[in-house]
Amino acid sequence: MRAIPAPSRTRLCRAGRIRALDDRGSGAGAVIIFALVFLSLAAFVVDGGLSISKRERAADIAEQAARYAAQDIDTESVYENAEGAPIRYENCGTRVRAFAREMHMTAADMAATHCVTASPERVEVEVRLTYEPVFTGMFYGGSVAVKGTAVAENRVG
C-alpha cells in the first residue's frame, strides 16, 4: 500500500468539502416560496368565489322577500274598485322576517334583515348574510357580512 503524503490528503479533504457544498438543495427555497404564493392565490380565489356567491344569494333572498312582502295586497280596496292594488306596507317588516325565517337564516341575519322603505306602490328590502371565509379567515379573523337590496313594485295590468 502506498501512503498518501500530507499535502495531498489536505487537497482531498478540501475537494470532498467542495463536493459536499455543491448546489444540491438550492431549489428548496424556491419551491417553498412558490408553494406559499400558490396557496395564497388559491385562498383568495376560493374566498373571493365564496364572497361573490354569498352576495348573489343575499340579492336573491332580498328579491324574493320584497316580492313576498308586496304580495300582501289590500283586497278590500281592490273589491271597492280602488286604483291599482295597494300593498299593505304596514306589514312589510313582519312579512320580511317571516320570509327570512323560512330561508333558515341565522338569528343575527334575521334581525338585520328589514324593509328600507314601504309604500302602497313599492317595497324595498335589505338582507344581510354573514359567512366565515375558508382560508383568509385565518389571517383576518371573524366573519364577513354581505348585503343585498331589492325593490318590488305594484304594477297592475
C-alpha positions in Angstrom: 0.0 0.0 0.0 1.2 3.4 -0.8 0.8 6.2 1.7 -0.6 9.5 0.6 1.6 12.4 1.6 0.1 15.0 4.0 -0.4 17.9 1.5 -2.3 15.6 -0.9 -4.6 14.5 2.0 -5.5 18.1 2.6 -6.3 18.6 -1.0 -8.5 15.5 -1.0 -10.3 16.7 2.1 -10.8 20.2 0.6 -12.1 18.6 -2.6 -14.5 16.4 -0.6 -15.8 19.5 1.2 -16.3 21.4 -2.1 -18.2 18.4 -3.4 -20.3 18.4 -0.3 -21.0 22.1 -0.6 -22.3 21.9 -4.2 -25.7 23.3 -5.2 -27.8 20.3 -4.0 -30.9 21.6 -2.2 -30.6 25.1 -3.6 -34.1 24.8 -5.2 -35.8 24.0 -1.9 -36.1 27.7 -1.1 -37.7 28.4 -4.5 -40.1 25.5 -4.0 -41.2 26.8 -0.6 -41.7 30.3 -1.9 -43.7 29.0 -4.9 -45.9 26.9 -2.6 -46.7 29.8 -0.3 -47.5 32.1 -3.3 -49.7 29.3 -4.8 -51.6 28.7 -1.5 -52.1 32.5 -1.1 -53.6 32.8 -4.6 -55.8 29.7 -4.1 -57.1 31.2 -0.8 -58.1 34.4 -2.5 -59.7 32.6 -5.4 -61.7 30.3 -3.1 -62.7 33.1 -0.6 -63.4 35.5 -3.5 -65.7 33.0 -5.1 -67.5 32.4 -1.8 -67.9 36.2 -1.3 -69.5 36.5 -4.8 -71.7 33.6 -4.1 -73.0 35.0 -0.8 -73.6 38.4 -2.4 -75.7 36.8 -5.1 -77.6 34.8 -2.5 -78.3 37.9 -0.4 -79.6 39.7 -3.5 -81.7 36.7 -4.4 -83.2 36.5 -1.0 -83.9 40.2 -1.0 -85.7 40.0 -4.3 -87.8 37.1 -3.0 -88.5 38.8 0.3 -89.6 42.0 -1.4 -91.9 40.0 -3.7 -93.3 38.2 -0.7 -94.0 41.5 1.2 -95.5 43.1 -1.9 -97.9 40.2 -2.4 -99.8 41.3 0.7 -102.3 43.5 -1.1 -105.3 45.2 0.3 -108.1 43.1 -1.2 -110.8 45.3 0.2 -109.5 48.2 -1.8 -109.4 46.1 -4.9 -113.0 45.0 -4.3 -114.1 48.6 -3.9 -112.6 49.4 -7.3 -109.7 51.4 -5.9 -106.9 52.5 -8.3 -104.5 49.6 -8.6 -103.9 47.0 -5.9 -102.3 48.8 -2.9 -99.8 46.9 -0.8 -100.3 46.6 2.9 -97.0 48.2 3.6 -97.6 48.3 7.4 -97.0 44.5 7.4 -93.7 44.8 5.4 -91.4 44.1 8.3 -93.4 41.2 9.6 -93.6 39.6 6.2 -89.9 40.1 5.5 -88.9 38.5 8.9 -91.3 35.6 8.2 -89.6 35.0 4.8 -86.2 35.2 6.4 -87.2 32.5 8.9 -88.4 30.3 6.0 -84.9 30.7 4.4 -83.3 29.4 7.6 -81.2 32.4 8.2 -79.3 32.9 11.4 -80.9 35.0 14.2 -78.4 37.8 13.7 -79.1 37.9 10.0 -82.8 37.9 10.5 -82.5 40.8 12.9 -80.6 42.8 10.3 -83.0 42.0 7.5 -85.6 44.7 7.2 -87.8 46.9 5.0 -85.9 50.0 4.0 -88.9 51.8 2.5 -92.5 50.8 2.1 -95.5 52.5 0.5 -98.7 51.3 -1.2 -96.9 51.2 -4.5 -93.4 49.7 -3.7 -91.4 47.9 -1.1 -87.6 48.0 -0.7 -85.9 45.2 1.3 -82.4 44.8 2.6 -81.0 41.4 3.5 -77.7 40.7 5.4 -75.9 37.4 5.3 -72.8 36.6 7.3 -70.3 33.9 6.4 -66.9 32.6 7.6 -64.1 32.8 5.0 -62.4 29.5 4.4 -58.7 30.5 4.1 -58.4 34.2 4.6 -60.3 33.9 7.9 -57.1 32.6 9.4 -55.5 36.0 8.8 -58.3 38.4 9.2 -60.4 36.6 11.8 -64.1 37.0 12.2 -67.0 36.7 9.9 -67.8 38.8 6.8 -71.3 40.4 6.3 -72.7 41.0 2.8 -75.9 42.8 1.9 -78.5 42.5 -0.8 -81.2 45.1 -1.6 -84.2 44.7 -3.9 -87.4 46.6 -4.8 -90.8 45.1 -5.6 -93.3 47.5 -7.2 -97.0 47.2 -7.5 -98.0 47.1 -11.2 -101.5 46.3 -12.4 -102.1 45.4 -15.9 
